[in-house]
Amino acid sequence: MDGVGQYVAASGDAAAGRRSRVTIDEVMKPAVTHALRQGALWGGAVLVAGLAGTFAARRLRVRE
């Protein structure tokens, strides 16, 4: 469980006295890092696919 769900569970435990107080930052920082990494990877994949399609289309057009 990542992000908000983890925060809700941890804050519930803190309210019940089973753990110390939790901040949103300590729970969300790893989730934000993961989301940024995933976004960069998918953005790179889209860039590579777009460039490959462009070069393939240009080669086909040159042959005609």
Chimera marker file (.cmm) of the C-alpha trace (Angstrom):
<marker_set name="trace">
<marker id="1" x="0.000" y="0.000" z="0.000" r="1" g="1" b="0" radius="0.5"/>
<marker id="2" x="1.575" y="3.297" z="-1.104" r="1" g="1" b="0" radius="0.5"/>
<marker id="3" x="0.858" y="6.952" z="-0.668" r="1" g="1" b="0" radius="0.5"/>
<marker id="4" x="-2.451" y="8.073" z="0.755" r="1" g="1" b="0" radius="0.5"/>
<marker id="5" x="-3.599" y="4.624" z="1.874" r="1" g="1" b="0" radius="0.5"/>
<marker id="6" x="-0.408" y="4.182" z="3.866" r="1" g="1" b="0" radius="0.5"/>
<marker id="7" x="-0.863" y="7.608" z="5.465" r="1" g="1" b="0" radius="0.5"/>
<marker id="8" x="-4.466" y="6.863" z="6.443" r="1" g="1" b="0" radius="0.5"/>
<marker id="9" x="-3.467" y="3.532" z="8.002" r="1" g="1" b="0" radius="0.5"/>
<marker id="10" x="-0.519" y="5.072" z="9.866" r="1" g="1" b="0" radius="0.5"/>
<marker id="11" x="-2.543" y="8.014" z="11.155" r="1" g="1" b="0" radius="0.5"/>
<marker id="12" x="-5.241" y="5.602" z="12.342" r="1" g="1" b="0" radius="0.5"/>
<marker id="13" x="-2.587" y="3.618" z="14.227" r="1" g="1" b="0" radius="0.5"/>
<marker id="14" x="-1.239" y="6.849" z="15.713" r="1" g="1" b="0" radius="0.5"/>
<marker id="15" x="-4.713" y="7.895" z="16.847" r="1" g="1" b="0" radius="0.5"/>
<marker id="16" x="-5.135" y="4.499" z="18.515" r="1" g="1" b="0" radius="0.5"/>
<marker id="17" x="-1.772" y="4.882" z="20.275" r="1" g="1" b="0" radius="0.5"/>
<marker id="18" x="-0.036" y="2.036" z="18.434" r="1" g="1" b="0" radius="0.5"/>
<marker id="19" x="2.643" y="4.265" z="16.868" r="1" g="1" b="0" radius="0.5"/>
<marker id="20" x="4.046" y="7.754" z="16.978" r="1" g="1" b="0" radius="0.5"/>
<marker id="21" x="2.508" y="10.637" z="15.055" r="1" g="1" b="0" radius="0.5"/>
<marker id="22" x="2.951" y="10.462" z="11.288" r="1" g="1" b="0" radius="0.5"/>
<marker id="23" x="3.403" y="13.317" z="8.824" r="1" g="1" b="0" radius="0.5"/>
<marker id="24" x="2.156" y="13.375" z="5.269" r="1" g="1" b="0" radius="0.5"/>
<marker id="25" x="5.683" y="14.186" z="4.070" r="1" g="1" b="0" radius="0.5"/>
<marker id="26" x="7.287" y="11.046" z="5.502" r="1" g="1" b="0" radius="0.5"/>
<marker id="27" x="4.719" y="8.856" z="3.769" r="1" g="1" b="0" radius="0.5"/>
<marker id="28" x="4.323" y="10.738" z="0.493" r="1" g="1" b="0" radius="0.5"/>
<marker id="29" x="7.995" y="11.457" z="-0.253" r="1" g="1" b="0" radius="0.5"/>
<marker id="30" x="8.723" y="7.863" z="-1.442" r="1" g="1" b="0" radius="0.5"/>
<marker id="31" x="5.452" y="7.823" z="-3.417" r="1" g="1" b="0" radius="0.5"/>
<marker id="32" x="6.323" y="11.099" z="-5.159" r="1" g="1" b="0" radius="0.5"/>
<marker id="33" x="9.824" y="9.824" z="-5.970" r="1" g="1" b="0" radius="0.5"/>
<marker id="34" x="8.344" y="6.646" z="-7.442" r="1" g="1" b="0" radius="0.5"/>
<marker id="35" x="5.793" y="8.594" z="-9.489" r="1" g="1" b="0" radius="0.5"/>
<marker id="36" x="8.483" y="10.916" z="-10.841" r="1" g="1" b="0" radius="0.5"/>
<marker id="37" x="10.653" y="7.973" z="-11.851" r="1" g="1" b="0" radius="0.5"/>
<marker id="38" x="7.724" y="6.226" z="-13.557" r="1" g="1" b="0" radius="0.5"/>
<marker id="39" x="6.764" y="9.412" z="-15.393" r="1" g="1" b="0" radius="0.5"/>
<marker id="40" x="10.302" y="9.900" z="-16.662" r="1" g="1" b="0" radius="0.5"/>
<marker id="41" x="10.513" y="6.287" z="-17.860" r="1" g="1" b="0" radius="0.5"/>
<marker id="42" x="7.188" y="6.445" z="-19.696" r="1" g="1" b="0" radius="0.5"/>
<marker id="43" x="8.056" y="9.850" z="-21.138" r="1" g="1" b="0" radius="0.5"/>
<marker id="44" x="11.318" y="8.411" z="-22.450" r="1" g="1" b="0" radius="0.5"/>
<marker id="45" x="9.475" y="5.464" z="-23.975" r="1" g="1" b="0" radius="0.5"/>
<marker id="46" x="7.045" y="7.801" z="-25.734" r="1" g="1" b="0" radius="0.5"/>
<marker id="47" x="9.951" y="9.914" z="-27.013" r="1" g="1" b="0" radius="0.5"/>
<marker id="48" x="11.762" y="6.856" z="-28.412" r="1" g="1" b="0" radius="0.5"/>
<marker id="49" x="8.571" y="5.553" z="-30.043" r="1" g="1" b="0" radius="0.5"/>
<marker id="50" x="7.864" y="8.948" z="-31.588" r="1" g="1" b="0" radius="0.5"/>
<marker id="51" x="11.380" y="9.334" z="-32.933" r="1" g="1" b="0" radius="0.5"/>
<marker id="52" x="11.389" y="5.790" z="-34.329" r="1" g="1" b="0" radius="0.5"/>
<marker id="53" x="8.057" y="6.406" z="-36.048" r="1" g="1" b="0" radius="0.5"/>
<marker id="54" x="9.301" y="9.687" z="-37.488" r="1" g="1" b="0" radius="0.5"/>
<marker id="55" x="12.480" y="8.157" z="-38.872" r="1" g="1" b="0" radius="0.5"/>
<marker id="56" x="10.573" y="5.179" z="-40.274" r="1" g="1" b="0" radius="0.5"/>
<marker id="57" x="8.081" y="7.467" z="-42.014" r="1" g="1" b="0" radius="0.5"/>
<marker id="58" x="10.886" y="9.596" z="-43.460" r="1" g="1" b="0" radius="0.5"/>
<marker id="59" x="12.661" y="6.512" z="-44.842" r="1" g="1" b="0" radius="0.5"/>
<marker id="60" x="9.454" y="5.291" z="-46.492" r="1" g="1" b="0" radius="0.5"/>
<marker id="61" x="8.865" y="8.717" z="-48.023" r="1" g="1" b="0" radius="0.5"/>
<marker id="62" x="12.422" y="8.887" z="-49.400" r="1" g="1" b="0" radius="0.5"/>
<marker id="63" x="11.963" y="5.528" z="-51.169" r="1" g="1" b="0" radius="0.5"/>
<marker id="64" x="8.869" y="6.709" z="-53.031" r="1" g="1" b="0" radius="0.5"/>
<link id1="1" id2="2" r="1" g="1" b="0" radius="0.2"/>
<link id1="2" id2="3" r="1" g="1" b="0" radius="0.2"/>
<link id1="3" id2="4" r="1" g="1" b="0" radius="0.2"/>
<link id1="4" id2="5" r="1" g="1" b="0" radius="0.2"/>
<link id1="5" id2="6" r="1" g="1" b="0" radius="0.2"/>
<link id1="6" id2="7" r="1" g="1" b="0" radius="0.2"/>
<link id1="7" id2="8" r="1" g="1" b="0" radius="0.2"/>
<link id1="8" id2="9" r="1" g="1" b="0" radius="0.2"/>
<link id1="9" id2="10" r="1" g="1" b="0" radius="0.2"/>
<link id1="10" id2="11" r="1" g="1" b="0" radius="0.2"/>
<link id1="11" id2="12" r="1" g="1" b="0" radius="0.2"/>
<link id1="12" id2="13" r="1" g="1" b="0" radius="0.2"/>
<link id1="13" id2="14" r="1" g="1" b="0" radius="0.2"/>
<link id1="14" id2="15" r="1" g="1" b="0" radius="0.2"/>
<link id1="15" id2="16" r="1" g="1" b="0" radius="0.2"/>
<link id1="16" id2="17" r="1" g="1" b="0" radius="0.2"/>
<link id1="17" id2="18" r="1" g="1" b="0" radius="0.2"/>
<link id1="18" id2="19" r="1" g="1" b="0" radius="0.2"/>
<link id1="19" id2="20" r="1" g="1" b="0" radius="0.2"/>
<link id1="20" id2="21" r="1" g="1" b="0" radius="0.2"/>
<link id1="21" id2="22" r="1" g="1" b="0" radius="0.2"/>
<link id1="22" id2="23" r="1" g="1" b="0" radius="0.2"/>
<link id1="23" id2="24" r="1" g="1" b="0" radius="0.2"/>
<link id1="24" id2="25" r="1" g="1" b="0" radius="0.2"/>
<link id1="25" id2="26" r="1" g="1" b="0" radius="0.2"/>
<link id1="26" id2="27" r="1" g="1" b="0" radius="0.2"/>
<link id1="27" id2="28" r="1" g="1" b="0" radius="0.2"/>
<link id1="28" id2="29" r="1" g="1" b="0" radius="0.2"/>
<link id1="29" id2="30" r="1" g="1" b="0" radius="0.2"/>
<link id1="30" id2="31" r="1" g="1" b="0" radius="0.2"/>
<link id1="31" id2="32" r="1" g="1" b="0" radius="0.2"/>
<link id1="32" id2="33" r="1" g="1" b="0" radius="0.2"/>
<link id1="33" id2="34" r="1" g="1" b="0" radius="0.2"/>
<link id1="34" id2="35" r="1" g="1" b="0" radius="0.2"/>
<link id1="35" id2="36" r="1" g="1" b="0" radius="0.2"/>
<link id1="36" id2="37" r="1" g="1" b="0" radius="0.2"/>
<link id1="37" id2="38" r="1" g="1" b="0" radius="0.2"/>
<link id1="38" id2="39" r="1" g="1" b="0" radius="0.2"/>
<link id1="39" id2="40" r="1" g="1" b="0" radius="0.2"/>
<link id1="40" id2="41" r="1" g="1" b="0" radius="0.2"/>
<link id1="41" id2="42" r="1" g="1" b="0" radius="0.2"/>
<link id1="42" id2="43" r="1" g="1" b="0" radius="0.2"/>
<link id1="43" id2="44" r="1" g="1" b="0" radius="0.2"/>
<link id1="44" id2="45" r="1" g="1" b="0" radius="0.2"/>
<link id1="45" id2="46" r="1" g="1" b="0" radius="0.2"/>
<link id1="46" id2="47" r="1" g="1" b="0" radius="0.2"/>
<link id1="47" id2="48" r="1" g="1" b="0" radius="0.2"/>
<link id1="48" id2="49" r="1" g="1" b="0" radius="0.2"/>
<link id1="49" id2="50" r="1" g="1" b="0" radius="0.2"/>
<link id1="50" id2="51" r="1" g="1" b="0" radius="0.2"/>
<link id1="51" id2="52" r="1" g="1" b="0" radius="0.2"/>
<link id1="52" id2="53" r="1" g="1" b="0" radius="0.2"/>
<link id1="53" id2="54" r="1" g="1" b="0" radius="0.2"/>
<link id1="54" id2="55" r="1" g="1" b="0" radius="0.2"/>
<link id1="55" id2="56" r="1" g="1" b="0" radius="0.2"/>
<link id1="56" id2="57" r="1" g="1" b="0" radius="0.2"/>
<link id1="57" id2="58" r="1" g="1" b="0" radius="0.2"/>
<link id1="58" id2="59" r="1" g="1" b="0" radius="0.2"/>
<link id1="59" id2="60" r="1" g="1" b="0" radius="0.2"/>
<link id1="60" id2="61" r="1" g="1" b="0" radius="0.2"/>
<link id1="61" id2="62" r="1" g="1" b="0" radius="0.2"/>
<link id1="62" id2="63" r="1" g="1" b="0" radius="0.2"/>
<link id1="63" id2="64" r="1" g="1" b="0" radius="0.2"/>
</marker_set>
